[in-house]
Each structure stands twice: as structure tokens, then as C-alpha cells.
Amino acid sequence: MSIVDLGAAVWRKSSYSSGTGGNGDCVEVALGERVGVRDSKAPAGGALVVGMGAWAAFVSEVRR
């Protein structure tokens, strides 16, 4: 397992995230060669990093 530096990542919040706290908050993603996914309520709490292929498959299944 390798450590991925996400310090310069540009994070985008889900359009379903209200930003007002509570149940409206959900996830943020940073797209690149790899995709970072983190909890928008706790951005310093770490991120899950997956390859672009895995991310594309996930998004495809969610849309379906």
C-alpha cells in the first residue's frame, strides 16, 4: 500500500450536499489519475483513494 498526497487536491462537494450540517452533508471527491473520496463533514479525517476505473464503475452503478 502506498500513501497518496492529497494536499494539493481540488475537492468538489456533491450537489446533494447542502453544506448546512446534519443529513445534508455527504461526500467530496478529488478527481485525477486517482480519485479521493472523503466525508464533507470531516475533511481532515482522511480519504479513500481509488483508481479512475474503479471510480467510473462505481458512478456507473449509482446512475443505473
Buried (B, 14 or more C-beta within 10 A) or exposed (E): EEEBEBEEBEBEBEEEBEEEEEEEBBBBBBEBEBBBBBBBBEEEEEBEBBEEEEBEEEEEEEEE
